Amino acid sequence: MENRKYLTVEEVADRYRGSISLGTLRNWRAMRIGPAYVKIGKAVLYPVSDLDEWDERNKVACRARKGLEDRVSD
């Protein structure tokens, strides 16, 4: 998203390819869950650095099978 510091609600939905809707983001803000945001007047902006941190906190690590790792590194 072009090295921007903040994304709009619509840009956040695009970042997650529509799997998080505008309504879900609105509900999360009301319940104070989900990624951090900044509100300036009526504008709601999401800091990209906070979205990146939120992604890391929600990352699901998968175990690689033993042997598969060895073959991939060859």
C-alpha positions in Angstrom: 0.0 0.0 0.0 2.7 2.5 -1.1 4.5 3.1 2.2 1.7 5.0 3.8 1.6 5.4 7.6 -2.2 5.1 7.9 -4.9 3.3 6.0 -8.6 4.1 5.8 -11.3 1.6 6.8 -11.8 0.7 3.1 -8.0 0.2 2.6 -7.9 -2.1 5.6 -10.7 -4.2 4.2 -8.8 -4.3 0.9 -5.6 -5.3 2.7 -7.3 -8.4 4.1 -8.9 -9.1 0.7 -12.4 -8.5 1.9 -12.3 -11.2 4.6 -12.8 -8.4 7.2 -15.8 -6.3 6.3 -16.4 -2.6 7.0 -19.1 -3.7 9.4 -16.8 -6.0 11.3 -14.2 -3.3 11.7 -17.0 -1.0 13.0 -18.1 -3.6 15.5 -14.6 -4.3 16.6 -14.1 -0.5 17.2 -17.3 -0.4 19.3 -16.1 -3.4 21.3 -12.5 -2.2 21.5 -11.1 -5.3 19.9 -9.2 -5.8 16.7 -6.4 -3.6 15.4 -5.6 -0.3 17.0 -6.9 2.8 15.2 -6.8 6.6 15.4 -9.9 8.8 15.2 -9.5 12.4 14.0 -12.9 14.0 13.9 -15.0 11.5 11.9 -12.0 10.0 10.1 -11.0 6.5 11.3 -7.4 5.6 10.4 -5.4 2.5 11.1 -1.6 2.8 11.6 0.1 0.4 9.2 2.7 -0.4 11.9 -0.1 -1.5 14.3 -1.8 -3.6 11.6 1.6 -5.3 11.0 1.9 -6.0 14.8 -1.7 -7.3 14.9 -0.9 -9.6 12.0 2.1 -11.0 13.9 0.0 -11.5 17.1 -2.6 -13.4 15.1 -0.1 -15.5 13.1 -0.7 -19.3 13.3 2.5 -21.2 13.1 2.4 -24.6 11.5 4.7 -27.4 12.2 6.7 -28.7 9.3 7.2 -32.5 9.1 10.7 -33.7 10.0 12.5 -34.5 6.9 10.5 -32.1 4.8 12.7 -29.3 6.2 15.8 -31.2 5.3 14.7 -31.7 1.7 13.7 -28.0 1.3 17.1 -26.8 2.4 19.0 -29.0 -0.1 
